[in-house]
């Protein structure tokens, strides 16, 4: 074998395991010592986990912070600020900042990243060129998917519609959208229609920003579910944010969640961002402004979590660590029982792998050797401490080794 990880523990059972790798594939998982290999790692009792997945991010505006401060802290002002500067972003600048994101994410154990790329009448395809160049530049470190994202609308913006078609010809993998950014629900329905026309033409999956608002008027999630069922796109659609559902009454929420379940739509909650942005215009008690995570999961909907932004006009914080995102999600969604903690830990792992359709994911013979040796003994310890990713392994090769040393001086 090329590599053996010794003295580890299972990410699912906590039992001792050793993992053998050859040709980038896991060829042995054993609770007894494996034969010697060309290279060996002593996990020293740490957890062996499949690598993490960042399912919702915006590469091109990461670290756009200096001089672009969002004084109100609202989503509306953030979009306005970004609209003023997006046309001036250069390919080299995007690649440089994306590199900072990628290196940080990979060091934290993330080997897949889905990025929404602004496609509109202002930036046209300029941002796509930058992010596509970044995808190529860092292809040996991480797999990047690109979503064509019409943040400034489609229903009354024919130039943006044309740009969306061009985006799919020039490197985008998925069709995105933001129906609640339209004028009303009728225009939201038209945007969804346009997006599915494009998706069907290119046989592409759909990933939309849905109802990122605390206004209960917006329920484009229902329109998305109905269109998914109508077109037979079951399992091929993802809804991100889904904040308005926190403001819906329970009867409406139950009706729409059932449609989401029937459509087999995946949901990505972006708790760090939405806790920061939503509810600012309300007096106390303030709405929470995130998706109904536990209700969705109880209905059988697959729920993942996403970082969304790092230090920009939308969000001043973030460190590209899926364990931080999962921990914040667990707090916001009241996930404190053992099964709920495990569910939060699985959001950027197995749940995200389902929506990505990542083949051969996990710790088993035949799975791809995309792994993290995590300095934790359990899911609660992984979330609580957010410990070192001692080793990050991609296709059977060690990419990163991290060890934090603490020294006491008497």
C-alpha positions as a Markdown table, in Angstrom:
| # | Residue | x | y | z |
|---|---|---|---|---|
| 1 | Unk | 0.0 | 0.0 | 0.0 |
| 2 | Unk | 1.0 | 3.6 | -0.6 |
| 3 | Unk | -0.1 | 4.9 | 2.8 |
| 4 | Unk | -1.4 | 3.5 | 6.1 |
| 5 | Unk | -3.1 | 5.6 | 8.8 |
| 6 | Unk | -2.5 | 3.8 | 12.1 |
| 7 | Unk | -4.1 | 4.1 | 15.5 |
| 8 | Unk | -7.1 | 6.1 | 14.4 |
| 9 | Unk | -10.7 | 5.9 | 15.4 |
| 10 | Unk | -13.9 | 5.7 | 13.3 |
| 11 | Unk | -15.8 | 8.9 | 12.7 |
| 12 | Unk | -19.1 | 6.9 | 13.1 |
| 13 | Unk | -18.5 | 4.4 | 15.9 |
| 14 | Unk | -15.4 | 5.8 | 17.7 |
| 15 | Unk | -13.8 | 2.3 | 17.5 |
| 16 | Unk | -10.1 | 1.9 | 16.7 |
| 17 | Unk | -9.4 | 1.5 | 13.0 |
| 18 | Unk | -6.5 | 1.6 | 10.6 |
| 19 | Unk | -6.9 | 2.7 | 7.0 |
| 20 | Unk | -4.9 | 1.5 | 4.0 |
| 21 | Unk | -4.6 | 3.5 | 0.8 |
| 22 | Unk | -3.3 | 2.6 | -2.7 |
| 23 | Unk | -3.6 | 4.5 | -5.9 |
| 24 | Unk | -5.7 | 7.2 | -4.2 |
| 25 | Unk | -8.4 | 4.7 | -3.0 |
| 26 | Unk | -9.1 | 3.2 | 0.4 |
| 27 | Unk | -8.2 | -0.5 | 0.0 |
| 28 | Unk | -8.4 | -1.6 | 3.7 |
| 29 | Unk | -10.3 | -0.5 | 6.8 |
| 30 | Unk | -9.3 | -2.7 | 9.8 |
| 31 | Unk | -9.5 | -2.9 | 13.5 |
| 32 | Unk | -6.3 | -4.9 | 13.5 |
| 33 | Unk | -2.8 | -3.7 | 12.4 |
| 34 | Unk | -2.4 | -3.5 | 8.7 |
| 35 | Unk | 0.8 | -4.5 | 6.8 |
| 36 | Unk | 3.6 | -1.9 | 6.4 |
| 37 | Unk | 3.3 | 0.7 | 3.7 |
| 38 | Unk | 5.5 | 3.1 | 1.8 |
| 39 | Unk | 4.3 | 5.9 | 4.0 |
| 40 | Unk | 2.7 | 5.7 | 7.4 |
| 41 | Unk | 0.8 | 8.1 | 9.7 |
| 42 | Unk | 0.3 | 7.6 | 13.4 |
| 43 | Unk | -3.2 | 9.1 | 14.2 |
| 44 | Unk | -2.5 | 8.6 | 17.9 |
| 45 | Unk | -6.1 | 8.0 | 18.7 |
| 46 | Unk | -7.5 | 10.8 | 16.6 |
| 47 | Unk | -10.6 | 10.6 | 14.4 |
| 48 | Unk | -10.4 | 9.6 | 10.7 |
| 49 | Unk | -13.1 | 11.4 | 8.8 |
| 50 | Unk | -13.9 | 12.0 | 5.2 |
| 51 | Unk | -12.9 | 15.5 | 4.1 |
| 52 | Unk | -15.3 | 18.5 | 4.4 |
| 53 | Unk | -17.4 | 20.1 | 1.8 |
| 54 | Unk | -18.1 | 23.9 | 1.5 |
| 55 | Unk | -21.5 | 23.9 | -0.3 |
| 56 | Unk | -22.3 | 27.6 | -0.5 |
| 57 | Unk | -19.7 | 30.4 | -1.0 |
| 58 | Unk | -18.8 | 33.5 | -3.0 |
| 59 | Unk | -15.1 | 33.3 | -4.0 |
| 60 | Unk | -14.9 | 36.6 | -5.9 |
| 61 | Unk | -15.8 | 38.9 | -3.1 |
| 62 | Unk | -13.9 | 37.2 | -0.2 |
| 63 | Unk | -11.7 | 39.6 | 1.8 |
| 64 | Unk | -13.2 | 42.7 | 0.0 |
| 65 | Unk | -13.2 | 44.6 | 3.3 |
| 66 | Unk | -10.9 | 47.6 | 3.3 |
| 67 | Unk | -12.9 | 50.8 | 2.4 |
| 68 | Unk | -16.1 | 48.8 | 1.7 |
| 69 | Unk | -17.6 | 48.7 | 5.2 |
| 70 | Unk | -21.4 | 48.0 | 5.4 |
| 71 | Unk | -22.4 | 50.6 | 8.0 |
| 72 | Unk | -26.0 | 49.5 | 8.3 |
| 73 | Unk | -25.1 | 45.8 | 8.3 |
| 74 | Unk | -28.0 | 45.0 | 6.1 |
| 75 | Unk | -28.1 | 42.7 | 3.1 |
| 76 | Unk | -29.5 | 45.6 | 1.0 |
| 77 | Unk | -26.5 | 47.8 | 1.7 |
| 78 | Unk | -24.1 | 45.0 | 1.1 |
| 79 | Unk | -25.6 | 44.3 | -2.4 |
| 80 | Unk | -25.4 | 48.0 | -3.2 |
| 81 | Unk | -21.8 | 48.3 | -2.2 |
| 82 | Unk | -20.8 | 45.2 | -4.2 |
| 83 | Unk | -22.7 | 46.5 | -7.3 |
| 84 | Unk | -20.5 | 49.6 | -7.2 |
| 85 | Unk | -17.2 | 47.8 | -7.3 |
| 86 | Unk | -17.8 | 44.4 | -9.0 |
| 87 | Unk | -17.1 | 45.7 | -12.5 |
| 88 | Unk | -13.6 | 46.8 | -11.4 |
| 89 | Unk | -12.5 | 43.4 | -10.0 |
| 90 | Unk | -9.6 | 42.0 | -12.1 |
| 91 | Unk | -8.8 | 38.4 | -12.9 |
| 92 | Unk | -5.5 | 38.6 | -11.0 |
| 93 | Unk | -7.1 | 40.1 | -7.9 |
| 94 | Unk | -9.8 | 37.5 | -7.8 |
| 95 | Unk | -7.3 | 34.7 | -8.3 |
| 96 | Unk | -5.1 | 36.1 | -5.5 |
| 97 | Unk | -8.0 | 36.4 | -2.9 |
| 98 | Unk | -9.4 | 33.1 | -3.9 |
| 99 | Unk | -6.0 | 31.6 | -3.3 |
| 100 | Unk | -6.2 | 32.8 | 0.3 |
| 101 | Unk | -9.6 | 31.2 | 0.7 |
| 102 | Unk | -8.5 | 27.9 | -0.9 |
| 103 | Unk | -5.4 | 27.5 | 1.2 |
| 104 | Unk | -7.3 | 28.3 | 4.4 |
| 105 | Unk | -10.2 | 26.0 | 3.5 |
| 106 | Unk | -7.9 | 23.1 | 2.5 |
| 107 | Unk | -5.9 | 23.5 | 5.7 |
| 108 | Unk | -9.2 | 23.1 | 7.6 |
| 109 | Unk | -9.9 | 19.9 | 5.7 |
| 110 | Unk | -12.2 | 21.2 | 2.9 |
| 111 | Unk | -11.6 | 19.5 | -0.5 |
| 112 | Unk | -14.8 | 20.6 | -2.3 |
| 113 | Unk | -16.2 | 24.1 | -2.7 |
| 114 | Unk | -19.2 | 25.5 | -4.6 |
| 115 | Unk | -19.0 | 29.1 | -5.5 |
| 116 | Unk | -21.8 | 31.4 | -6.7 |
| 117 | Unk | -20.6 | 33.8 | -9.4 |
| 118 | Unk | -22.3 | 37.1 | -10.0 |
| 119 | Unk | -23.7 | 37.2 | -13.6 |
| 120 | Unk | -25.5 | 40.4 | -14.5 |
| 121 | Unk | -25.6 | 43.5 | -16.7 |
| 122 | Unk | -22.9 | 45.2 | -14.7 |
| 123 | Unk | -20.2 | 42.6 | -14.4 |
| 124 | Unk | -21.3 | 40.6 | -17.5 |
| 125 | Unk | -18.8 | 37.7 | -17.6 |
| 126 | Unk | -15.8 | 39.5 | -16.1 |
| 127 | Unk | -16.2 | 37.9 | -12.6 |
| 128 | Unk | -16.7 | 34.5 | -14.1 |
| 129 | Unk | -13.4 | 34.8 | -15.9 |
| 130 | Unk | -11.6 | 35.5 | -12.6 |
| 131 | Unk | -13.2 | 32.7 | -10.7 |
| 132 | Unk | -12.7 | 30.2 | -13.6 |
| 133 | Unk | -9.1 | 31.2 | -13.6 |
| 134 | Unk | -8.9 | 30.5 | -9.8 |
| 135 | Unk | -10.6 | 27.1 | -10.3 |
| 136 | Unk | -7.9 | 26.2 | -12.7 |
| 137 | Unk | -5.1 | 27.6 | -10.6 |
| 138 | Unk | -6.0 | 25.6 | -7.6 |
| 139 | Unk | -7.3 | 22.4 | -9.2 |
| 140 | Unk | -4.6 | 20.3 | -7.6 |
| 141 | Unk | -5.8 | 21.4 | -4.1 |
| 142 | Unk | -9.6 | 21.5 | -4.3 |
| 143 | Unk | -12.6 | 20.7 | -6.5 |
| 144 | Unk | -14.6 | 23.9 | -7.3 |
| 145 | Unk | -18.1 | 24.1 | -8.8 |
| 146 | Unk | -19.4 | 27.3 | -10.2 |
| 147 | Unk | -23.0 | 28.5 | -10.1 |
| 148 | Unk | -24.2 | 31.2 | -12.4 |
| 149 | Unk | -25.8 | 33.7 | -10.0 |
| 150 | Unk | -28.1 | 36.5 | -11.2 |
| 151 | Unk | -28.1 | 38.6 | -8.0 |
| 152 | Unk | -29.7 | 41.6 | -9.7 |
| 153 | Unk | -32.6 | 39.7 | -11.2 |
| 154 | Unk | -33.8 | 38.2 | -14.5 |
| 155 | Unk | -37.5 | 38.7 | -14.9 |
| 156 | Unk | -37.2 | 42.3 | -16.1 |
| 157 | Unk | -33.5 | 42.2 | -17.1 |
| 158 | Unk | -33.2 | 40.6 | -20.6 |
| 159 | Unk | -29.5 | 41.4 | -20.7 |
| 160 | Unk | -28.9 | 39.4 | -17.6 |
| 161 | Unk | -30.8 | 36.5 | -19.0 |
| 162 | Unk | -28.5 | 36.6 | -22.0 |
| 163 | Unk | -25.5 | 36.7 | -19.7 |
| 164 | Unk | -26.8 | 33.6 | -17.9 |
| 165 | Unk | -26.9 | 31.6 | -21.1 |
| 166 | Unk | -23.4 | 32.7 | -21.9 |
| 167 | Unk | -22.2 | 31.8 | -18.4 |
| 168 | Unk | -23.2 | 28.2 | -19.0 |
| 169 | Unk | -21.2 | 28.2 | -22.2 |
| 170 | Unk | -18.2 | 29.7 | -20.4 |
| 171 | Unk | -17.5 | 27.5 | -17.4 |
| 172 | Unk | -20.5 | 27.5 | -15.0 |
| 173 | Unk | -21.6 | 24.1 | -13.8 |
| 174 | Unk | -25.0 | 24.9 | -12.2 |
| 175 | Unk | -27.8 | 27.4 | -12.7 |
| 176 | Unk | -28.4 | 29.8 | -9.8 |
| 177 | Unk | -31.0 | 32.4 | -8.9 |
| 178 | Unk | -32.4 | 34.7 | -6.3 |
| 179 | Unk | -36.1 | 34.9 | -6.9 |
| 180 | Unk | -36.9 | 37.0 | -3.8 |
| 181 | Unk | -34.7 | 39.7 | -5.3 |
| 182 | Unk | -37.4 | 40.3 | -8.0 |
| 183 | Unk | -40.2 | 42.9 | -7.7 |
| 184 | Unk | -42.9 | 40.4 | -6.5 |
| 185 | Unk | -43.8 | 36.8 | -6.5 |
| 186 | Unk | -45.0 | 36.8 | -10.1 |
| 187 | Unk | -41.5 | 38.0 | -11.2 |
| 188 | Unk | -40.0 | 35.4 | -8.8 |
| 189 | Unk | -41.9 | 32.7 | -10.7 |
| 190 | Unk | -40.7 | 34.0 | -14.0 |
| 191 | Unk | -37.1 | 33.9 | -12.8 |
| 192 | Unk | -37.5 | 30.3 | -11.7 |
| 193 | Unk | -39.0 | 29.5 | -15.1 |
| 194 | Unk | -36.0 | 31.1 | -16.9 |
| 195 | Unk | -33.5 | 29.2 | -14.6 |
| 196 | Unk | -35.1 | 25.9 | -15.3 |
| 197 | Unk | -35.2 | 26.6 | -19.1 |
| 198 | Unk | -31.4 | 27.0 | -18.9 |
| 199 | Unk | -30.9 | 24.0 | -16.6 |
| 200 | Unk | -32.9 | 21.7 | -18.9 |
| 201 | Unk | -31.0 | 22.9 | -22.0 |
| 202 | Unk | -27.6 | 22.1 | -20.3 |
| 203 | Unk | -28.8 | 19.2 | -18.2 |
| 204 | Unk | -27.5 | 21.1 | -15.2 |
| 205 | Unk | -28.4 | 21.1 | -11.6 |
| 206 | Unk | -30.0 | 24.2 | -10.0 |
| 207 | Unk | -28.8 | 26.0 | -6.8 |
| 208 | Unk | -30.7 | 29.1 | -5.8 |
| 209 | Unk | -30.6 | 31.7 | -3.1 |
| 210 | Unk | -34.1 | 31.4 | -1.7 |
| 211 | Unk | -36.1 | 33.8 | 0.4 |
| 212 | Unk | -33.0 | 35.4 | 2.0 |
| 213 | Unk | -35.3 | 37.8 | 3.9 |
| 214 | Unk | -37.3 | 38.0 | 7.2 |
| 215 | Unk | -40.3 | 39.1 | 5.3 |
| 216 | Unk | -43.0 | 36.3 | 5.3 |
| 217 | Unk | -44.4 | 37.6 | 2.0 |
| 218 | Unk | -41.7 | 35.8 | 0.2 |
| 219 | Unk | -42.3 | 32.0 | -0.3 |
| 220 | Unk | -40.5 | 31.4 | -3.6 |
| 221 | Unk | -39.3 | 28.2 | -2.0 |
| 222 | Unk | -42.8 | 26.9 | -2.7 |
| 223 | Unk | -42.5 | 27.9 | -6.3 |
| 224 | Unk | -39.1 | 26.2 | -6.6 |
| 225 | Unk | -40.5 | 23.0 | -5.2 |
| 226 | Unk | -43.4 | 23.0 | -7.5 |
| 227 | Unk | -41.2 | 23.7 | -10.6 |
| 228 | Unk | -38.8 | 20.9 | -9.5 |
| 229 | Unk | -41.7 | 18.4 | -9.3 |
| 230 | Unk | -43.1 | 19.7 | -12.7 |
| 231 | Unk | -39.8 | 19.2 | -14.5 |
| 232 | Unk | -38.7 | 16.0 | -12.8 |
| 233 | Unk | -35.6 | 17.7 | -11.4 |
| 234 | Unk | -36.0 | 15.8 | -8.1 |
| 235 | Unk | -32.7 | 15.6 | -6.2 |
| 236 | Unk | -31.0 | 18.0 | -8.6 |
| 237 | Unk | -32.1 | 21.3 | -6.9 |
| 238 | Unk | -30.6 | 23.1 | -3.9 |
| 239 | Unk | -32.1 | 26.0 | -1.9 |
| 240 | Unk | -29.7 | 28.2 | 0.0 |
| 241 | Unk | -30.5 | 30.5 | 2.9 |
| 242 | Unk | -34.3 | 30.0 | 3.2 |
| 243 | Unk | -34.6 | 32.6 | 5.9 |
| 244 | Unk | -38.2 | 33.7 | 5.4 |
| 245 | Unk | -39.5 | 30.3 | 6.5 |
| 246 | Unk | -38.5 | 31.4 | 10.1 |
| 247 | Unk | -41.3 | 34.1 | 9.7 |
| 248 | Unk | -43.9 | 31.9 | 8.1 |
| 249 | Unk | -46.7 | 30.6 | 10.3 |
| 250 | Unk | -46.5 | 26.9 | 11.2 |
| 251 | Unk | -49.3 | 25.9 | 8.8 |
| 252 | Unk | -47.6 | 27.5 | 5.8 |
| 253 | Unk | -44.2 | 26.1 | 6.8 |
| 254 | Unk | -45.6 | 22.6 | 7.1 |
| 255 | Unk | -47.2 | 22.9 | 3.6 |
| 256 | Unk | -44.1 | 24.1 | 1.9 |
| 257 | Unk | -41.7 | 21.7 | 3.7 |
| 258 | Unk | -43.8 | 18.8 | 2.5 |
| 259 | Unk | -43.5 | 20.1 | -1.1 |
| 260 | Unk | -39.7 | 20.4 | -0.6 |
| 261 | Unk | -39.6 | 16.8 | 0.7 |
| 262 | Unk | -41.6 | 15.6 | -2.3 |
| 263 | Unk | -39.2 | 17.5 | -4.7 |
| 264 | Unk | -36.2 | 16.0 | -2.9 |
| 265 | Unk | -34.7 | 19.5 | -2.7 |
| 266 | Unk | -31.5 | 19.9 | -0.7 |
| 267 | Unk | -31.3 | 22.9 | 1.7 |
| 268 | Unk | -28.2 | 24.8 | 2.7 |
| 269 | Unk | -28.5 | 26.9 | 5.8 |
| 270 | Unk | -26.1 | 29.8 | 6.1 |
| 271 | Unk | -26.5 | 30.5 | 9.8 |
| 272 | Unk | -23.5 | 32.7 | 10.5 |
| 273 | Unk | -24.4 | 35.2 | 7.7 |
| 274 | Unk | -28.1 | 35.2 | 8.3 |
| 275 | Unk | -27.9 | 35.6 | 12.1 |
| 276 | Unk | -25.8 | 38.7 | 11.3 |
| 277 | Unk | -28.0 | 40.1 | 8.5 |
| 278 | Unk | -31.6 | 39.2 | 9.2 |
| 279 | Unk | -33.9 | 40.8 | 11.8 |
| 280 | Unk | -32.1 | 44.1 | 12.0 |
| 281 | Unk | -35.2 | 46.1 | 11.3 |
| 282 | Unk | -37.3 | 44.5 | 14.0 |
| 283 | Unk | -37.7 | 45.5 | 17.6 |
| 284 | Unk | -37.4 | 42.8 | 20.2 |
| 285 | Unk | -38.1 | 40.0 | 20.2 |
| 286 | Unk | -36.1 | 39.7 | 16.9 |
| 287 | Unk | -36.7 | 36.9 | 14.4 |
| 288 | Unk | -33.9 | 34.3 | 14.2 |
| 289 | Unk | -33.7 | 34.6 | 10.4 |
| 290 | Unk | -32.5 | 31.2 | 9.5 |
| 291 | Unk | -34.1 | 28.1 | 7.9 |
| 292 | Unk | -36.2 | 25.8 | 10.1 |
| 293 | Unk | -33.4 | 23.3 | 10.2 |
| 294 | Unk | -34.8 | 20.8 | 12.7 |
| 295 | Unk | -38.3 | 20.8 | 11.1 |
| 296 | Unk | -36.7 | 20.2 | 7.6 |
| 297 | Unk | -34.6 | 17.3 | 8.9 |
| 298 | Unk | -37.5 | 15.8 | 10.8 |
| 299 | Unk | -39.4 | 15.8 | 7.5 |
| 300 | Unk | -36.6 | 13.9 | 5.8 |
| 301 | Unk | -35.1 | 16.9 | 3.9 |
| 302 | Unk | -31.3 | 16.8 | 3.4 |
| 303 | Unk | -29.8 | 19.9 | 5.1 |
| 304 | Unk | -26.2 | 21.0 | 4.8 |
| 305 | Unk | -24.5 | 24.2 | 6.0 |
| 306 | Unk | -22.4 | 26.8 | 4.2 |
| 307 | Unk | -20.0 | 29.6 | 5.1 |
| 308 | Unk | -21.3 | 32.0 | 2.3 |
| 309 | Unk | -18.9 | 34.9 | 2.9 |
| 310 | Unk | -15.6 | 35.7 | 4.6 |
| 311 | Unk | -14.7 | 39.3 | 5.7 |
| 312 | Unk | -16.5 | 41.4 | 3.2 |
| 313 | Unk | -19.4 | 43.8 | 2.9 |
| 314 | Unk | -21.8 | 41.0 | 3.7 |
| 315 | Unk | -20.0 | 39.5 | 6.7 |
| 316 | Unk | -17.0 | 40.8 | 8.6 |
| 317 | Unk | -16.0 | 37.4 | 10.2 |
| 318 | Unk | -15.5 | 33.8 | 9.1 |
| 319 | Unk | -12.4 | 31.6 | 8.9 |
| 320 | Unk | -13.3 | 29.0 | 6.2 |
| 321 | Unk | -13.8 | 26.3 | 8.9 |
| 322 | Unk | -16.8 | 24.0 | 8.3 |
| 323 | Unk | -16.7 | 23.1 | 12.0 |
| 324 | Unk | -17.2 | 26.7 | 13.0 |
| 325 | Unk | -20.1 | 27.0 | 10.5 |
| 326 | Unk | -21.6 | 23.7 | 11.9 |
| 327 | Unk | -21.2 | 24.9 | 15.5 |
| 328 | Unk | -23.0 | 28.2 | 14.8 |
| 329 | Unk | -25.7 | 26.3 | 13.0 |
| 330 | Unk | -26.1 | 24.0 | 16.0 |
| 331 | Unk | -26.5 | 27.0 | 18.3 |
| 332 | Unk | -29.0 | 28.8 | 16.0 |
| 333 | Unk | -31.1 | 25.7 | 15.4 |
| 334 | Unk | -31.1 | 24.5 | 19.1 |
| 335 | Unk | -29.2 | 21.3 | 18.2 |
| 336 | Unk | -27.9 | 20.1 | 21.6 |
| 337 | Unk | -29.0 | 16.5 | 22.0 |
| 338 | Unk | -26.5 | 13.8 | 21.0 |
| 339 | Unk | -28.3 | 12.9 | 17.8 |
| 340 | Unk | -28.6 | 16.5 | 16.8 |
| 341 | Unk | -24.9 | 17.1 | 17.5 |
| 342 | Unk | -24.1 | 14.3 | 15.2 |
| 343 | Unk | -26.4 | 15.7 | 12.6 |
| 344 | Unk | -24.7 | 19.1 | 12.8 |
| 345 | Unk | -21.3 | 17.4 | 12.4 |
| 346 | Unk | -22.5 | 15.6 | 9.3 |
| 347 | Unk | -23.9 | 18.7 | 7.6 |
| 348 | Unk | -20.6 | 19.7 | 6.0 |
| 349 | Unk | -19.7 | 16.0 | 5.4 |
| 350 | Unk | -22.2 | 13.3 | 4.5 |
| 351 | Unk | -25.2 | 15.6 | 4.0 |
| 352 | Unk | -23.1 | 17.9 | 1.7 |
| 353 | Unk | -21.8 | 14.8 | -0.2 |
| 354 | Unk | -25.4 | 13.9 | -0.9 |
| 355 | Unk | -26.3 | 17.2 | -2.5 |
| 356 | Unk | -23.0 | 17.3 | -4.4 |
| 357 | Unk | -23.5 | 13.6 | -5.5 |
| 358 | Unk | -19.8 | 13.0 | -4.5 |
| 359 | Unk | -19.1 | 9.4 | -5.5 |
| 360 | Unk | -17.1 | 7.1 | -3.3 |
| 361 | Unk | -17.3 | 9.3 | -0.2 |
| 362 | Unk | -16.6 | 8.0 | 3.3 |
| 363 | Unk | -14.4 | 5.7 | 5.3 |
| 364 | Unk | -14.8 | 2.3 | 3.5 |
| 365 | Unk | -13.0 | 0.1 | 1.1 |
| 366 | Unk | -13.4 | 1.5 | -2.4 |
| 367 | Unk | -14.0 | 5.1 | -1.3 |
| 368 | Unk | -11.7 | 7.8 | -2.6 |
| 369 | Unk | -8.9 | 8.6 | -0.1 |
| 370 | Unk | -10.0 | 12.2 | 0.6 |
| 371 | Unk | -9.6 | 12.3 | 4.3 |
| 372 | Unk | -9.0 | 14.3 | 7.4 |
| 373 | Unk | -7.2 | 13.1 | 10.6 |
| 374 | Unk | -9.0 | 15.2 | 13.2 |
| 375 | Unk | -7.8 | 15.7 | 16.7 |
| 376 | Unk | -11.1 | 14.8 | 18.3 |
| 377 | Unk | -12.7 | 11.7 | 19.8 |
| 378 | Unk | -16.3 | 12.4 | 19.0 |
| 379 | Unk | -18.7 | 14.7 | 17.1 |
| 380 | Unk | -19.3 | 16.9 | 20.1 |
| 381 | Unk | -15.6 | 17.4 | 20.7 |
| 382 | Unk | -15.0 | 18.1 | 17.0 |
| 383 | Unk | -17.6 | 20.9 | 17.1 |
| 384 | Unk | -16.9 | 22.2 | 20.6 |
| 385 | Unk | -13.1 | 22.5 | 20.2 |
| 386 | Unk | -12.7 | 22.9 | 16.4 |
| 387 | Unk | -9.4 | 21.2 | 16.8 |
| 388 | Unk | -6.4 | 20.7 | 14.5 |
| 389 | Unk | -6.9 | 19.0 | 11.2 |
| 390 | Unk | -3.7 | 17.0 | 11.9 |
| 391 | Unk | -3.5 | 15.7 | 8.4 |
| 392 | Unk | -5.5 | 16.6 | 5.2 |
| 393 | Unk | -5.2 | 13.9 | 2.5 |
| 394 | Unk | -6.4 | 14.3 | -1.1 |
| 395 | Unk | -6.5 | 11.4 | -3.4 |
| 396 | Unk | -4.2 | 9.5 | -1.1 |
| 397 | Unk | -1.6 | 12.2 | -0.8 |
| 398 | Unk | -0.9 | 14.3 | 2.2 |
| 399 | Unk | -1.6 | 18.0 | 1.4 |
| 400 | Unk | -1.4 | 19.7 | 4.8 |
| 401 | Unk | -0.1 | 18.8 | 8.3 |
| 402 | Unk | -1.1 | 21.0 | 11.2 |
| 403 | Unk | 0.0 | 20.7 | 14.8 |
| 404 | Unk | -0.7 | 23.4 | 17.4 |
| 405 | Unk | 1.7 | 23.5 | 20.3 |
| 406 | Unk | 0.8 | 25.0 | 23.7 |
| 407 | Unk | 3.6 | 25.6 | 26.1 |
| 408 | Unk | 3.2 | 26.6 | 29.7 |
| 409 | Unk | 5.8 | 28.6 | 31.5 |
| 410 | Unk | 5.9 | 28.4 | 35.3 |
